[in-house]
């Protein structure tokens, strides 16, 4: 466990909070945290209590920041982003997004103690039912016998496309008795059959085709979330029946032709309810053991209202253009529906302000402040360190590389500040001493913080310390021309506004350079 997280284990307040969570007390409110304070608190609860956590925040930017910060403390974290719903027949969409979503869902299904980071918008969007998505999971084990034709059919049902040689995600190939399946962008699994019996299983690099390690068994999970619940023929008839009274009959028939031709994934958002009779949200994929961290409920509620307004405006605009409104938009849930789906899960309300949550049965207030230093604030950093040392605080400074750590250590030595470098903070017990030592470690978080409850300071100094030589900047052509101006030759006359601006620029080119 990371030492910074381990410090929380020494707090009586945190220990009491953890007991409340372990006793299934819900809802509980925690106030006074910073953004990174939320990261420390949630990750520590996950580590100490072995409790799976889902953090729900208000937008994608915040979710990505939370995800990146948690990755410093633990690798047991996944990001479940919102789905980009296709509203027109032609749209440029991210190729990575579907894989990010399915990898997160696969982790939820297969791993017991992880942290899932998502947004309220992602929760409002519906998914195929969990049983539909995972009914064809393929389990393979050395020494067991399998029908190769059935293996191929299962892979197709799991969304994998057959190719001569796998080159990326979502592909498989069969050459004789060798089956290659891509399980990520760079890693594949190779199963060698001797007749119908699995003779060997190993991971390999897709780029080099070289083996990485051997396995006793493997499980192949869906390559994307758009697996078919019913046959293409049944789906096509359902679409034709549901839209028989619309003005877009010709367009719908063209869509049905594409679906029957195998190009159905691009049409699923449009006819979502026709493809999937039974639907769920991410909340129903999570077991009842999950603890939901609600990151600032007021912001989440405000964001959900804006989403509903945007959705209504989009539906209106599509109607006016006589376009088909995708069912993935019309069946999206409201915040009230989401709250009903919380079910038996524990709810932890996170508030950054020092306010008391009236809904929660238990309120815990911690004292955090955010710390940020920039390139011009070295002196402020030194002053902060000296003050913290005098107050016997535990001080940790994070930089992203060993080179930066050494540069920072040289700087602190020059300022006669006692320090040490520990590249990895993986000790849960810290030996106390009479003299405070600043610990420099390798890592990166979005902001530093001070936790008064723990007498602890964590500083993110990555932007404060240069890790490599700056590249020589190349002057623009306009800048170089400005250097050639002989100001003694300029005549004094009344200038228009644009000429005044140009002359000021030339003046700066001449004198700011020096």
QUICORVEN-V925877 format. One record per pair of residues at least 12 apart in sequence whose C-alpha atoms are under 8 Angstrom apart, sorted by the first residue. I is the first residue (numbers start at 0). J is the second residue. Records with the same first field share a line. If there is no record, write none. Layout:
I = J / J
//
This chain:
0 = 46 / 424 / 425 / 426 / 427
1 = 72 / 423 / 424 / 425 / 426 / 427
2 = 424 / 425 / 426 / 427 / 428 / 429
3 = 39 / 424
4 = 39 / 40 / 42 / 43 / 72 / 427
5 = 43 / 426 / 427 / 428
6 = 427 / 453
7 = 40 / 43 / 453
8 = 43 / 47
9 = 453
10 = 452 / 453
12 = 363
16 = 363
17 = 44 / 48
20 = 345
21 = 48
23 = 345
24 = 345 / 360
25 = 345 / 346 / 347 / 359 / 360
26 = 345 / 346 / 347 / 348 / 358 / 359 / 360 / 361
27 = 346 / 347 / 348 / 359 / 360 / 361 / 362 / 363
28 = 347 / 348 / 349 / 350 / 355 / 356 / 359 / 360 / 361 / 362 / 363
29 = 347 / 348 / 349 / 350 / 362 / 363 / 364 / 365
30 = 349 / 350 / 351 / 352 / 353 / 354 / 355 / 362 / 363 / 364 / 365
31 = 350 / 351 / 352 / 353 / 354 / 364 / 365 / 366 / 367
32 = 349 / 350 / 351 / 352 / 365 / 366 / 367 / 368
33 = 351 / 367 / 368 / 369 / 448
34 = 65 / 351
35 = 65 / 68 / 444 / 445 / 446 / 447 / 448
36 = 367 / 448 / 450
37 = 349
38 = 65 / 68 / 69
39 = 69
41 = 292
42 = 69 / 72 / 73 / 114
45 = 112 / 113 / 114
49 = 112
50 = 112 / 113 / 288 / 289 / 290
51 = 111 / 112 / 113 / 114 / 288 / 289 / 290
52 = 112 / 113 / 114 / 115 / 289 / 290 / 291 / 292
53 = 114 / 115 / 116 / 117 / 289 / 290 / 291 / 292
54 = 114 / 115 / 116 / 117 / 291 / 292 / 293 / 294
55 = 116 / 117 / 118 / 119 / 291 / 292 / 293 / 294
56 = 116 / 117 / 118 / 119 / 293 / 294 / 295 / 299
57 = 118 / 119 / 120 / 294 / 295 / 298 / 299 / 302
58 = 118 / 119 / 120 / 302
59 = 80 / 81 / 117 / 118
62 = 78 / 116 / 117 / 118
63 = 78
64 = 445
65 = 116
66 = 78 / 116
67 = 444
68 = 443 / 444 / 445
71 = 442 / 443 / 444
75 = 112 / 113 / 114
76 = 113 / 114 / 115 / 116
77 = 103 / 106 / 113 / 114 / 115 / 116
78 = 99 / 100 / 103 / 115 / 116 / 117
79 = 99 / 100 / 103 / 104 / 115 / 116 / 117 / 118 / 121
80 = 96 / 99 / 100 / 117 / 118 / 121
81 = 117 / 118 / 120 / 121 / 122 / 124
82 = 96 / 97 / 121 / 124
84 = 268 / 327 / 328
85 = 265 / 268 / 269 / 325
86 = 269 / 324 / 325
97 = 223 / 224
98 = 222 / 223
100 = 223 / 224
101 = 221 / 222 / 223 / 224
103 = 115
104 = 284
105 = 220 / 221
107 = 284 / 285
108 = 284
119 = 299 / 302 / 303
120 = 303 / 306
121 = 281
122 = 280 / 281 / 282 / 337
123 = 280 / 331 / 332 / 333 / 334 / 337
124 = 280 / 327 / 330 / 331 / 332
125 = 278 / 279 / 280 / 281 / 327 / 330 / 331 / 332
126 = 224 / 278 / 279 / 280 / 281
127 = 224 / 225 / 275 / 277 / 278 / 279
128 = 275 / 277 / 278 / 279
129 = 279 / 284
131 = 226 / 227 / 228
132 = 221 / 224 / 226
133 = 220 / 221
135 = 153 / 156 / 157
136 = 153 / 157 / 218 / 219 / 220 / 221
137 = 150 / 153 / 154 / 218 / 219 / 220
138 = 216 / 217 / 218 / 219
139 = 197 / 216 / 217 / 218
140 = 197 / 200 / 215 / 216 / 217
141 = 196 / 197 / 198 / 199 / 200 / 215 / 216
142 = 196 / 197 / 198
143 = 196 / 197
144 = 195 / 196 / 197
145 = 195 / 196 / 197
146 = 195
147 = 195
154 = 171
156 = 226 / 227
157 = 220 / 221 / 222 / 223 / 226
158 = 221 / 222 / 223 / 225 / 226
159 = 171 / 221 / 222
165 = 179 / 180 / 181 / 205
166 = 205 / 206
167 = 181 / 183 / 184 / 185 / 205
168 = 181 / 182 / 183 / 184 / 222
169 = 181 / 182 / 222 / 223
176 = 191 / 192 / 193 / 194
177 = 189 / 190 / 191 / 192
178 = 190 / 191
181 = 205
182 = 219 / 222
184 = 205
185 = 204 / 205 / 206
186 = 202 / 203 / 204 / 205
187 = 202 / 203 / 204 / 205
188 = 200 / 201 / 202 / 203
189 = 201 / 202 / 203
199 = 213 / 214 / 215
200 = 213 / 214 / 215 / 216 / 217
201 = 213 / 214
202 = 214
225 = 264 / 267
227 = 274 / 275
228 = 274 / 275
229 = 274 / 275
231 = 258 / 259
232 = 259
234 = 273 / 274
235 = 255 / 258 / 259
237 = 273
238 = 255 / 270 / 273
239 = 251 / 252
247 = 321 / 322 / 323
254 = 266
268 = 325 / 326 / 327
269 = 323 / 324 / 325 / 326 / 327
270 = 325 / 326 / 327
271 = 325 / 326 / 327
272 = 326 / 327
282 = 340 / 341
283 = 340
287 = 342 / 343 / 344
288 = 344 / 345
289 = 344 / 345
290 = 344 / 345 / 346 / 347
291 = 344 / 345 / 346 / 347
292 = 346 / 347 / 348 / 349
293 = 346 / 347 / 348 / 349
294 = 348 / 349 / 350
295 = 348 / 349 / 350 / 351
296 = 348 / 349 / 350
300 = 334
303 = 333 / 334
307 = 333
310 = 328
365 = 450 / 451 / 452
366 = 450 / 451 / 452
367 = 448 / 449 / 450 / 451
368 = 448 / 449 / 450
369 = 446 / 447 / 448 / 449
370 = 446 / 447 / 448 / 449 / 458
371 = 446 / 447 / 458 / 459
372 = 459 / 460 / 462 / 463
373 = 460 / 462 / 463
374 = 462 / 463 / 464
375 = 463
376 = 463
377 = 463
381 = 411 / 414
384 = 437
385 = 416
387 = 456
388 = 435 / 436 / 437
389 = 435
391 = 434 / 435 / 454
392 = 435 / 454 / 455 / 456
393 = 435 / 436 / 437 / 454 / 455 / 456
394 = 436 / 437 / 438 / 455 / 456 / 457 / 458
395 = 437 / 438 / 439 / 440 / 456 / 457 / 458
396 = 437 / 438 / 439 / 440 / 457 / 458 / 459 / 460
397 = 439 / 440 / 441 / 442 / 443 / 444 / 457 / 458 / 459 / 460 / 461
398 = 439 / 440 / 441 / 442 / 443 / 459 / 460 / 461
399 = 441 / 442 / 443 / 461
400 = 441 / 442 / 466
401 = 422 / 441
402 = 466
403 = 461 / 464 / 465 / 466
404 = 420 / 439 / 440 / 441
406 = 464 / 466
407 = 464
408 = 420 / 439
416 = 436 / 437
417 = 435 / 436 / 437
418 = 436 / 437 / 438 / 439
419 = 436 / 437 / 438 / 439
420 = 438 / 439 / 440
421 = 438 / 439 / 440 / 441
422 = 439 / 440 / 441
423 = 440 / 441
424 = 440
443 = 459 / 461
444 = 459
445 = 459
446 = 458 / 459
447 = 459
478 = 505 / 508
481 = 505 / 506 / 508 / 509
482 = 505 / 508 / 509
484 = 505
//
